[in-house]
Amino acid sequence: MDNRLFRDAMGKFATGITIVSIENNGEIHGMTVNAFMSVSLEPRLIAVSIDEKASMYDKLQESNGFGLSILAEDQKDISMILAKQKDKDKEIPFVDLGGVPVVNDSLVTLACHIQETAKAGDHMIFIAEVTDLQFGNAREEPILYFSGEYRNLNS
């Protein structure tokens, strides 16, 4: 099978949208990630999978931790900007949580300390312990990604 066929098949799995963010040399970097999952309750572990072609691939490997923001449906523009799907037309509202940058007013934000990495094909899986978390506006719904398009729970 070709890569496009495989990619289209994987796109049939609906996912939430997260932002992985770090501070590197005094500058905040973020990227849109939908390859995110909870791994363990004890210890509290999550995992994200990052493509080796991503601009943050090397920066994350040099880092001890990162922020993770689970986006709400009204944060689609933030996802698109950090996924380089649209030009940056506004500043991303990053705030500090446990020493790492996270997107302000997300559904949930996590401060994460990297525990392990595992090379998997053309990606690196970062397994990280959640050291802090904060809930945002509980009335908001998540933004979803399905079949190459942004969606919400009502569409």
CYANA upper distance limits for C-alpha pairs under 8 A (distance plus 0.5 A):
  1 MET  CA      5 LEU  CA      7.12
  1 MET  CA      6 PHE  CA      7.66
  2 ASP  CA      6 PHE  CA      7.10
  3 ASN  CA      7 ARG  CA      6.53
  4 ARG  CA      8 ASP  CA      6.55
  5 LEU  CA      9 ALA  CA      6.72
  6 PHE  CA     10 MET  CA      6.75
  7 ARG  CA     11 GLY  CA      6.65
  8 ASP  CA     12 LYS  CA      7.36
  8 ASP  CA    147 SER  CA      7.41
  9 ALA  CA     13 PHE  CA      8.39
 11 GLY  CA    146 PHE  CA      6.34
 11 GLY  CA    147 SER  CA      5.04
 11 GLY  CA    148 GLY  CA      6.79
 12 LYS  CA    146 PHE  CA      6.51
 12 LYS  CA    147 SER  CA      5.80
 13 PHE  CA    146 PHE  CA      6.98
 13 PHE  CA    147 SER  CA      8.18
 14 ALA  CA    144 LEU  CA      7.13
 14 ALA  CA    145 TYR  CA      6.14
 14 ALA  CA    146 PHE  CA      5.14
 14 ALA  CA    147 SER  CA      8.11
 15 THR  CA     34 ASN  CA      6.62
 15 THR  CA     35 ALA  CA      8.40
 15 THR  CA    144 LEU  CA      6.10
 15 THR  CA    145 TYR  CA      5.85
 15 THR  CA    146 PHE  CA      7.26
 16 GLY  CA     34 ASN  CA      6.59
 16 GLY  CA     70 ILE  CA      7.84
 16 GLY  CA     71 LEU  CA      8.13
 16 GLY  CA    142 PRO  CA      7.29
 16 GLY  CA    143 ILE  CA      6.60
 16 GLY  CA    144 LEU  CA      5.08
 16 GLY  CA    145 TYR  CA      6.68
 17 ILE  CA     32 THR  CA      7.47
 17 ILE  CA     33 VAL  CA      6.71
 17 ILE  CA     34 ASN  CA      5.49
 17 ILE  CA     70 ILE  CA      6.63
 17 ILE  CA     71 LEU  CA      6.29
 17 ILE  CA     79 SER  CA      7.94
 17 ILE  CA    142 PRO  CA      8.37
 17 ILE  CA    143 ILE  CA      6.74
 17 ILE  CA    144 LEU  CA      6.56
 17 ILE  CA    145 TYR  CA      7.32
 18 THR  CA     32 THR  CA      6.37
 18 THR  CA     33 VAL  CA      5.69
 18 THR  CA     34 ASN  CA      6.44
 18 THR  CA     36 PHE  CA      8.02
 18 THR  CA     68 LEU  CA      6.98
 18 THR  CA     69 SER  CA      5.75
 18 THR  CA     70 ILE  CA      5.01
 18 THR  CA     71 LEU  CA      6.21
 18 THR  CA     79 SER  CA      8.31
 19 ILE  CA     30 GLY  CA      6.84
 19 ILE  CA     31 MET  CA      5.98
 19 ILE  CA     32 THR  CA      5.14
 19 ILE  CA     33 VAL  CA      6.24
 19 ILE  CA     67 GLY  CA      8.33
 19 ILE  CA     68 LEU  CA      6.04
 19 ILE  CA     69 SER  CA      5.55
 19 ILE  CA     70 ILE  CA      7.23
 19 ILE  CA     71 LEU  CA      7.93
 19 ILE  CA     79 SER  CA      7.69
 19 ILE  CA     82 LEU  CA      8.47
 19 ILE  CA    102 VAL  CA      8.39
 19 ILE  CA    103 VAL  CA      8.07
 20 VAL  CA     30 GLY  CA      6.03
 20 VAL  CA     31 MET  CA      6.00
 20 VAL  CA     32 THR  CA      7.04
 20 VAL  CA     33 VAL  CA      7.16
 20 VAL  CA     66 PHE  CA      7.07
 20 VAL  CA     67 GLY  CA      6.15
 20 VAL  CA     68 LEU  CA      5.19
 20 VAL  CA     69 SER  CA      7.20
 20 VAL  CA    102 VAL  CA      8.37
 21 SER  CA     28 ILE  CA      7.48
 21 SER  CA     29 HIS  CA      6.04
 21 SER  CA     30 GLY  CA      4.64
 21 SER  CA     31 MET  CA      7.06
 21 SER  CA     66 PHE  CA      6.09
 21 SER  CA     67 GLY  CA      5.50
 21 SER  CA     68 LEU  CA      6.90
 21 SER  CA    100 VAL  CA      8.03
 21 SER  CA    101 PRO  CA      6.47
 21 SER  CA    102 VAL  CA      6.87
 22 ILE  CA     28 ILE  CA      6.25
 22 ILE  CA     29 HIS  CA      5.97
 22 ILE  CA     30 GLY  CA      7.04
 22 ILE  CA     60 LEU  CA      8.00
 22 ILE  CA     63 SER  CA      8.31
 22 ILE  CA     65 GLY  CA      7.84
 22 ILE  CA     66 PHE  CA      5.50
 22 ILE  CA     67 GLY  CA      6.80
 22 ILE  CA    100 VAL  CA      6.69
 22 ILE  CA    101 PRO  CA      6.50
 23 GLU  CA     27 GLU  CA      5.90
 23 GLU  CA     28 ILE  CA      4.89
 23 GLU  CA     29 HIS  CA      6.69
 23 GLU  CA    100 VAL  CA      7.33
 23 GLU  CA    101 PRO  CA      7.27
 24 ASN  CA     28 ILE  CA      6.81
 24 ASN  CA     29 HIS  CA      7.72
 24 ASN  CA     59 LYS  CA      7.72
 24 ASN  CA     63 SER  CA      8.48
 28 ILE  CA    101 PRO  CA      7.62
 29 HIS  CA     56 MET  CA      7.93
 30 GLY  CA     56 MET  CA      8.14
 30 GLY  CA     82 LEU  CA      6.78
 31 MET  CA     56 MET  CA      7.87
 31 MET  CA     79 SER  CA      8.32
 31 MET  CA     82 LEU  CA      5.42
 31 MET  CA     83 ALA  CA      6.56
 32 THR  CA     79 SER  CA      6.10
 32 THR  CA     80 MET  CA      8.24
 32 THR  CA     82 LEU  CA      6.08
 32 THR  CA     83 ALA  CA      5.71
 33 VAL  CA     48 VAL  CA      8.07
 33 VAL  CA     49 SER  CA      8.37
 33 VAL  CA     50 ILE  CA      8.19
 34 ASN  CA    145 TYR  CA      8.32
 35 ALA  CA     48 VAL  CA      6.10
 35 ALA  CA     49 SER  CA      5.95
 35 ALA  CA     50 ILE  CA      8.26
 36 PHE  CA     46 ILE  CA      7.86
 36 PHE  CA     47 ALA  CA      6.18
 36 PHE  CA     48 VAL  CA      4.99
 36 PHE  CA     49 SER  CA      7.25
 37 MET  CA     46 ILE  CA      6.19
 37 MET  CA     47 ALA  CA      5.91
 37 MET  CA     48 VAL  CA      7.18
 38 SER  CA     45 LEU  CA      6.85
 38 SER  CA     46 ILE  CA      4.87
 38 SER  CA     47 ALA  CA      6.92
 39 VAL  CA     44 ARG  CA      8.09
 39 VAL  CA     45 LEU  CA      5.69
 39 VAL  CA     46 ILE  CA      5.41
 39 VAL  CA     47 ALA  CA      6.99
 40 SER  CA     44 ARG  CA      5.83
 40 SER  CA     45 LEU  CA      5.41
 40 SER  CA     46 ILE  CA      7.45
 41 LEU  CA     45 LEU  CA      7.10
 43 PRO  CA    129 GLU  CA      7.52
 44 ARG  CA    129 GLU  CA      5.99
 44 ARG  CA    130 VAL  CA      6.13
 45 LEU  CA    127 ILE  CA      7.13
 45 LEU  CA    128 ALA  CA      5.93
 45 LEU  CA    129 GLU  CA      4.96
 45 LEU  CA    130 VAL  CA      6.48
 46 ILE  CA    127 ILE  CA      6.29
 46 ILE  CA    128 ALA  CA      5.99
 46 ILE  CA    129 GLU  CA      7.00
 46 ILE  CA    130 VAL  CA      7.61
 47 ALA  CA    125 ILE  CA      7.03
 47 ALA  CA    126 PHE  CA      5.96
 47 ALA  CA    127 ILE  CA      4.93
 47 ALA  CA    128 ALA  CA      6.71
 48 VAL  CA    125 ILE  CA      6.16
 48 VAL  CA    126 PHE  CA      5.88
 48 VAL  CA    127 ILE  CA      7.30
 49 SER  CA    123 HIS  CA      6.65
 49 SER  CA    124 MET  CA      6.14
 49 SER  CA    125 ILE  CA      4.85
 49 SER  CA    126 PHE  CA      6.80
 50 ILE  CA     54 ALA  CA      7.43
 50 ILE  CA     57 TYR  CA      6.91
 50 ILE  CA    123 HIS  CA      5.74
 50 ILE  CA    124 MET  CA      5.85
 50 ILE  CA    125 ILE  CA      6.90
 50 ILE  CA    126 PHE  CA      8.31
 51 ASP  CA     57 TYR  CA      7.32
 51 ASP  CA    122 ASP  CA      6.52
 51 ASP  CA    123 HIS  CA      4.84
 51 ASP  CA    124 MET  CA      7.09
 52 GLU  CA     57 TYR  CA      6.13
 52 GLU  CA    122 ASP  CA      6.23
 52 GLU  CA    123 HIS  CA      5.86
 52 GLU  CA    124 MET  CA      7.41
 53 LYS  CA     57 TYR  CA      7.50
 55 SER  CA     59 LYS  CA      8.28
 56 MET  CA     60 LEU  CA      6.36
 57 TYR  CA     61 GLN  CA      7.10
 57 TYR  CA    124 MET  CA      8.39
 58 ASP  CA     62 GLU  CA      6.93
 59 LYS  CA     63 SER  CA      6.83
 60 LEU  CA     64 ASN  CA      8.32
 60 LEU  CA     65 GLY  CA      8.20
 60 LEU  CA     66 PHE  CA      8.17
 63 SER  CA    114 ILE  CA      8.46
 64 ASN  CA    113 HIS  CA      6.41
 64 ASN  CA    114 ILE  CA      6.04
 65 GLY  CA    100 VAL  CA      7.85
 65 GLY  CA    111 ALA  CA      8.06
 65 GLY  CA    112 CYS  CA      5.84
 65 GLY  CA    113 HIS  CA      4.67
 65 GLY  CA    114 ILE  CA      5.62
 65 GLY  CA    128 ALA  CA      8.08
 66 PHE  CA    100 VAL  CA      6.32
 66 PHE  CA    101 PRO  CA      7.89
 66 PHE  CA    111 ALA  CA      6.79
 66 PHE  CA    112 CYS  CA      5.83
 66 PHE  CA    113 HIS  CA      7.15
 66 PHE  CA    114 ILE  CA      8.15
 67 GLY  CA     97 LEU  CA      8.10
 67 GLY  CA    100 VAL  CA      5.85
 67 GLY  CA    101 PRO  CA      6.04
 67 GLY  CA    102 VAL  CA      5.69
 67 GLY  CA    109 THR  CA      7.65
 67 GLY  CA    110 LEU  CA      6.17
 67 GLY  CA    111 ALA  CA      5.28
 67 GLY  CA    112 CYS  CA      6.43
 68 LEU  CA    102 VAL  CA      6.70
 68 LEU  CA    109 THR  CA      6.16
 68 LEU  CA    110 LEU  CA      5.54
 68 LEU  CA    111 ALA  CA      7.07
 68 LEU  CA    112 CYS  CA      7.89
 69 SER  CA    102 VAL  CA      6.33
 69 SER  CA    103 VAL  CA      6.34
 69 SER  CA    106 SER  CA      6.51
 69 SER  CA    107 LEU  CA      7.95
 69 SER  CA    108 VAL  CA      6.47
 69 SER  CA    109 THR  CA      4.91
 69 SER  CA    110 LEU  CA      6.90
 70 ILE  CA    106 SER  CA      6.35
 70 ILE  CA    107 LEU  CA      6.07
 70 ILE  CA    108 VAL  CA      5.81
 70 ILE  CA    109 THR  CA      6.77
 70 ILE  CA    142 PRO  CA      8.16
 71 LEU  CA     75 GLN  CA      6.50
 71 LEU  CA     76 LYS  CA      8.23
 71 LEU  CA     79 SER  CA      8.46
 71 LEU  CA    106 SER  CA      5.53
 71 LEU  CA    107 LEU  CA      6.25
 71 LEU  CA    108 VAL  CA      8.04
 71 LEU  CA    142 PRO  CA      6.52
 71 LEU  CA    143 ILE  CA      6.67
 72 ALA  CA     76 LYS  CA      8.12
 72 ALA  CA    106 SER  CA      6.32
 72 ALA  CA    107 LEU  CA      6.07
 72 ALA  CA    140 GLU  CA      6.56
 72 ALA  CA    141 GLU  CA      6.07
 72 ALA  CA    142 PRO  CA      4.71
 72 ALA  CA    143 ILE  CA      5.73
 73 GLU  CA    140 GLU  CA      7.63
 73 GLU  CA    141 GLU  CA      6.26
 73 GLU  CA    142 PRO  CA      5.47
 73 GLU  CA    143 ILE  CA      4.56
 73 GLU  CA    144 LEU  CA      8.22
 73 GLU  CA    152 ASN  CA      6.89
 74 ASP  CA    143 ILE  CA      8.07
 75 GLN  CA     79 SER  CA      7.20
 75 GLN  CA    106 SER  CA      8.29
 75 GLN  CA    143 ILE  CA      8.05
 76 LYS  CA     80 MET  CA      6.72
 76 LYS  CA    143 ILE  CA      7.40
 76 LYS  CA    150 TYR  CA      8.23
 77 ASP  CA     81 ILE  CA      6.55
 78 ILE  CA     82 LEU  CA      6.71
 78 ILE  CA     92 ILE  CA      7.14
 79 SER  CA     83 ALA  CA      6.45
 80 MET  CA     84 LYS  CA      6.54
 80 MET  CA     85 GLN  CA      5.39
 80 MET  CA     86 LYS  CA      6.19
 81 ILE  CA     85 GLN  CA      6.44
 81 ILE  CA     86 LYS  CA      5.66
 81 ILE  CA     87 ASP  CA      6.51
 81 ILE  CA     88 LYS  CA      6.01
 92 ILE  CA    103 VAL  CA      7.69
 93 PRO  CA    103 VAL  CA      6.21
 93 PRO  CA    104 ASN  CA      6.02
 94 PHE  CA    101 PRO  CA      6.25
 94 PHE  CA    102 VAL  CA      5.74
 94 PHE  CA    103 VAL  CA      5.00
 94 PHE  CA    104 ASN  CA      6.04
 95 VAL  CA    101 PRO  CA      5.92
 95 VAL  CA    102 VAL  CA      5.97
 95 VAL  CA    103 VAL  CA      6.74
 95 VAL  CA    104 ASN  CA      6.26
 96 ASP  CA    100 VAL  CA      5.97
 96 ASP  CA    101 PRO  CA      5.16
 96 ASP  CA    102 VAL  CA      6.66
 97 LEU  CA    101 PRO  CA      6.72
 97 LEU  CA    102 VAL  CA      7.04
 97 LEU  CA    109 THR  CA      8.36
 97 LEU  CA    110 LEU  CA      7.96
 97 LEU  CA    111 ALA  CA      6.56
 97 LEU  CA    132 ASP  CA      7.73
 97 LEU  CA    133 LEU  CA      8.13
 98 GLY  CA    111 ALA  CA      6.23
 98 GLY  CA    131 THR  CA      7.90
 98 GLY  CA    132 ASP  CA      6.65
 99 GLY  CA    111 ALA  CA      8.03
100 VAL  CA    111 ALA  CA      6.72
102 VAL  CA    109 THR  CA      6.78
102 VAL  CA    110 LEU  CA      8.04
102 VAL  CA    111 ALA  CA      8.40
103 VAL  CA    109 THR  CA      7.85
105 ASP  CA    136 GLY  CA      5.71
105 ASP  CA    137 ASN  CA      7.09
106 SER  CA    135 PHE  CA      8.13
106 SER  CA    136 GLY  CA      5.93
106 SER  CA    137 ASN  CA      7.78
107 LEU  CA    135 PHE  CA      6.44
107 LEU  CA    136 GLY  CA      5.19
107 LEU  CA    137 ASN  CA      6.53
107 LEU  CA    138 ALA  CA      7.32
107 LEU  CA    140 GLU  CA      7.49
107 LEU  CA    141 GLU  CA      8.33
107 LEU  CA    142 PRO  CA      7.68
108 VAL  CA    133 LEU  CA      7.55
108 VAL  CA    134 GLN  CA      6.17
108 VAL  CA    135 PHE  CA      4.98
108 VAL  CA    136 GLY  CA      6.07
109 THR  CA    133 LEU  CA      6.02
109 THR  CA    134 GLN  CA      5.79
109 THR  CA    135 PHE  CA      7.05
109 THR  CA    136 GLY  CA      8.17
110 LEU  CA    130 VAL  CA      6.84
110 LEU  CA    131 THR  CA      8.00
110 LEU  CA    132 ASP  CA      6.29
110 LEU  CA    133 LEU  CA      4.91
110 LEU  CA    134 GLN  CA      7.16
111 ALA  CA    130 VAL  CA      6.26
111 ALA  CA    131 THR  CA      6.07
111 ALA  CA    132 ASP  CA      5.52
111 ALA  CA    133 LEU  CA      6.67
112 CYS  CA    128 ALA  CA      6.09
112 CYS  CA    129 GLU  CA      5.86
112 CYS  CA    130 VAL  CA      4.97
112 CYS  CA    131 THR  CA      6.13
112 CYS  CA    132 ASP  CA      7.79
113 HIS  CA    128 ALA  CA      5.63
113 HIS  CA    129 GLU  CA      5.65
113 HIS  CA    130 VAL  CA      7.00
113 HIS  CA    131 THR  CA      7.30
114 ILE  CA    126 PHE  CA      7.14
114 ILE  CA    127 ILE  CA      6.46
114 ILE  CA    128 ALA  CA      4.59
114 ILE  CA    129 GLU  CA      6.85
115 GLN  CA    126 PHE  CA      8.22
115 GLN  CA    127 ILE  CA      6.24
115 GLN  CA    128 ALA  CA      5.53
115 GLN  CA    129 GLU  CA      6.99
116 GLU  CA    126 PHE  CA      6.64
116 GLU  CA    127 ILE  CA      5.67
116 GLU  CA    128 ALA  CA      7.36
117 THR  CA    124 MET  CA      7.07
117 THR  CA    125 ILE  CA      5.97
117 THR  CA    126 PHE  CA      5.18
117 THR  CA    127 ILE  CA      6.53
118 ALA  CA    124 MET  CA      6.19
118 ALA  CA    125 ILE  CA      5.62
118 ALA  CA    126 PHE  CA      7.29
119 LYS  CA    123 HIS  CA      6.66
119 LYS  CA    124 MET  CA      5.08
119 LYS  CA    125 ILE  CA      6.80
120 ALA  CA    124 MET  CA      6.27
120 ALA  CA    125 ILE  CA      7.36
141 GLU  CA    152 ASN  CA      7.95
141 GLU  CA    153 LEU  CA      7.71
142 PRO  CA    152 ASN  CA      7.17
142 PRO  CA    153 LEU  CA      7.92
143 ILE  CA    150 TYR  CA      7.40
143 ILE  CA    151 ARG  CA      6.66
143 ILE  CA    152 ASN  CA      5.72
143 ILE  CA    153 LEU  CA      8.22
144 LEU  CA    150 TYR  CA      6.18
144 LEU  CA    151 ARG  CA      5.44
144 LEU  CA    152 ASN  CA      6.03
144 LEU  CA    153 LEU  CA      8.04
145 TYR  CA    149 GLU  CA      6.10
145 TYR  CA    150 TYR  CA      5.11
145 TYR  CA    151 ARG  CA      6.28
146 PHE  CA    150 TYR  CA      6.99
146 PHE  CA    151 ARG  CA      7.30
151 ARG  CA    155 SER  CA      6.68
